[in-house]
């Protein structure tokens, strides 16, 4: 199998091209979505105004806490950015 056929490579390509459908499919096929790719998927949901955005953002924040152990200030900053994007999606 070529790297283009590997779900992880397809996920990265789909995120880079902004193809939400392909990104979701590839994310479903990989055993584990690395945190940077998870953030990319959350950002793509925001860009597309997708209804899955808020749930994906919350899941990302939980993973960020578990996997990166950020400082409180860093966590609040990321959460604020994600919350602001969510308000834009909801038209607030």
ZIGI-V434840 format. One record per pair of residues at least 6 apart in sequence whose C-alpha atoms are under 7 Angstrom apart, sorted by the first residue. I is the first residue (numbers start at 1). GAP is how many residues later the second one is. D is the distance in Angstrom with one decimal. If there is no record, write none. Layout:
# ZIGI-V434840
I;GAP;D  I;GAP;D
This chain:
# ZIGI-V434840
3;6;6.0  4;6;6.0  7;19;5.0  7;22;6.0  7;23;5.7  8;18;6.8  8;22;6.2  10;16;6.1  11;12;5.0  11;15;5.0  11;16;6.2  14;6;6.9  14;8;5.7  14;9;4.9  15;8;6.0  15;25;6.4  15;26;6.7  18;26;6.6  20;24;6.6  27;6;6.4  38;22;6.7  39;21;6.7  42;11;6.2  42;14;5.9  42;15;5.9  45;7;6.8  45;8;5.1  46;7;5.9  46;39;6.4  46;43;6.8  49;40;5.2  54;32;6.5  57;25;6.6
